[in-house]
């Protein structure tokens, strides 16, 4: 599985707040459920889900030990006791068949080389009648203003870099297809729009884009996509965009839920 830490940290400028991330899924959860949060990161979303299903147990998994350690600290600070974390791959979950009542996956399928394989593994660990919720942004629905060739070039680079790492920047629109192929039924899809519309937010996005470009620079140069000078110019353009009084960005997030037979 090729998943770049850089990309998981977030390839887009989108502002996926923890509250919005699971809003579509929470109404389907019940107290007492056993829930799995895949690629849980620092555990903030996981902690919120644990509060919803308490006294049910929530397990967060992530490939990176550093993220798991952060998640454990966060849960402890929040005083959440019905939660645990462990290092694991979504392709080889260390749980018996039919362990969980619900599984949540946020901003992960877009980074996977074989998302269908991951969804079939999730189907395995779900109980009959269990529910899955997935959410990914779709880079094909990105809106940015003011327009400039440099900012368009940056967005193209981010998409290209994701594909180079084996991901699909437009996987969100395929949620229903993938869930159905993985054996889930009654698959329902929805979408939300997230945006940055004040100076403080656009400054953060511009700085994030510049940081991402800096982290990509060695790979980009090695692959012959751009020169060091061009990458520096693009990073500067990103920061300047974030400072522009008219700056605005928006992106569509696709969500879907499905049930195991």
Residue pairs with C-beta under 8 A, 6 or more apart in sequence:
1 63
1 89
1 90
1 91
1 112
1 113
1 166
2 113
2 165
2 166
3 63
3 108
3 111
3 112
3 165
3 166
3 167
4 111
4 161
4 165
5 64
6 212
6 215
6 216
7 111
7 161
7 162
7 165
7 167
8 39
8 41
8 107
8 108
8 111
10 16
10 107
10 208
11 139
11 158
11 161
11 162
11 169
11 212
12 137
12 139
12 142
12 158
12 251
13 144
13 196
13 205
13 206
13 208
13 209
13 249
13 251
14 137
14 194
14 249
14 251
14 253
15 194
15 195
15 196
15 201
15 205
16 106
16 107
16 137
16 194
16 253
17 194
18 44
18 45
18 48
19 48
20 192
20 194
20 253
21 45
21 106
21 107
21 135
22 45
22 48
22 49
22 104
22 106
22 133
22 135
23 192
24 133
24 135
24 190
24 192
24 255
24 257
25 104
25 133
25 135
25 255
25 257
26 49
26 52
28 102
28 131
28 133
28 257
29 35
29 49
29 52
29 53
29 102
30 53
31 52
31 53
31 54
31 55
31 56
32 53
32 55
32 56
33 53
33 56
33 101
33 102
34 53
34 56
34 57
34 58
34 59
34 99
34 100
34 101
34 102
35 49
35 50
35 53
35 56
35 57
35 58
35 59
35 100
35 101
35 102
35 103
35 104
36 58
36 59
36 60
36 61
36 93
36 95
36 99
36 100
36 102
36 103
36 104
36 122
36 125
37 45
37 46
37 49
37 58
37 59
37 60
37 61
37 103
37 104
37 105
37 106
38 61
38 90
38 103
38 104
38 105
38 108
38 118
38 122
39 61
39 62
39 63
39 90
39 105
39 106
39 107
39 108
40 46
40 60
40 61
40 62
40 67
40 68
40 71
40 85
41 62
41 67
41 70
41 71
42 67
42 70
42 71
42 74
43 60
43 67
43 70
43 71
43 72
43 74
43 75
43 83
43 85
44 74
45 104
45 106
46 58
46 60
46 71
46 75
46 83
46 85
47 74
47 75
47 78
47 80
47 83
49 58
49 104
50 58
50 75
50 80
50 82
50 83
51 80
53 82
53 102
54 82
55 82
56 82
56 101
57 82
57 83
57 84
58 82
58 83
58 84
59 83
59 84
59 85
59 86
59 95
59 100
60 68
60 71
60 83
60 84
60 85
60 86
61 85
61 86
61 87
61 88
61 90
61 93
62 68
62 71
62 85
62 87
62 88
63 87
63 88
63 89
64 87
65 87
68 85
68 86
68 87
71 85
72 85
75 83
75 85
86 94
88 94
90 105
90 108
90 112
90 118
90 121
90 122
91 114
91 117
91 118
91 121
92 121
93 121
93 122
93 124
93 125
95 125
96 125
97 124
97 125
98 125
98 126
98 127
98 128
98 130
99 125
99 126
99 127
100 125
100 126
100 127
100 130
101 126
101 127
101 130
101 131
102 126
102 130
102 131
102 132
102 133
103 122
103 125
103 126
103 130
103 131
103 132
103 133
104 132
104 133
104 134
105 118
105 122
105 132
105 133
105 134
105 135
106 134
106 135
107 135
107 136
107 137
108 118
108 136
109 115
109 118
109 119
109 134
109 136
109 168
109 171
109 175
109 178
110 136
110 137
110 162
110 167
110 168
110 169
110 171
110 172
111 162
111 165
111 166
111 167
112 118
112 166
112 167
113 166
113 167
115 168
115 171
115 178
116 178
116 181
116 182
119 132
119 178
119 179
119 181
119 182
119 184
120 182
120 183
122 132
122 182
123 132
123 182
123 183
123 184
123 260
126 132
126 260
127 260
128 260
128 261
129 259
129 260
130 259
130 260
131 257
131 258
131 259
131 260
132 179
132 184
132 257
132 258
132 259
132 260
133 255
133 256
133 257
134 175
134 179
134 255
134 256
134 257
135 253
135 254
135 255
135 256
136 171
136 172
136 175
136 253
136 254
137 172
137 194
137 251
137 252
137 253
137 254
138 169
138 170
138 171
138 172
138 173
138 251
138 252
138 253
138 254
139 155
139 158
139 159
139 162
139 169
139 170
139 251
140 169
140 170
140 173
141 251
141 252
142 155
142 249
142 250
142 251
143 248
143 249
143 250
143 251
144 151
144 152
144 155
144 241
144 248
144 249
145 246
145 247
145 248
145 249
146 241
146 244
146 246
146 247
148 237
148 241
150 233
150 234
150 237
150 238
151 237
151 238
151 241
153 234
154 209
154 213
154 234
154 237
154 238
157 213
157 216
157 220
157 225
157 226
157 234
158 169
158 209
158 212
159 169
160 225
161 216
161 219
161 220
162 168
162 169
163 169
164 219
164 223
168 174
171 178
172 191
172 252
172 253
172 254
173 254
175 187
175 189
175 254
175 255
175 256
176 187
176 189
176 256
179 187
179 256
179 258
180 187
180 258
183 260
183 261
184 258
184 259
184 260
185 258
185 259
185 260
185 261
186 258
186 259
187 256
187 257
187 258
188 256
188 257
188 258
189 254
189 255
189 256
190 254
190 255
190 256
191 252
191 253
191 254
191 255
192 252
192 253
192 255
193 250
193 251
193 252
193 253
194 250
194 251
194 253
195 248
195 249
195 250
195 251
196 202
196 204
196 205
196 247
196 248
196 249
196 250
197 248
199 243
199 245
199 247
202 241
202 242
202 243
202 244
202 247
202 248
202 249
203 242
203 243
204 242
205 242
205 249
206 238
206 239
206 240
206 241
206 242
206 243
206 247
207 238
207 239
207 242
209 235
209 238
209 241
209 242
210 235
210 236
210 238
210 239
213 231
213 234
213 235
213 238
214 231
214 235
216 231
217 228
217 231
220 226
220 231
221 227
221 228
221 231
226 234
241 247
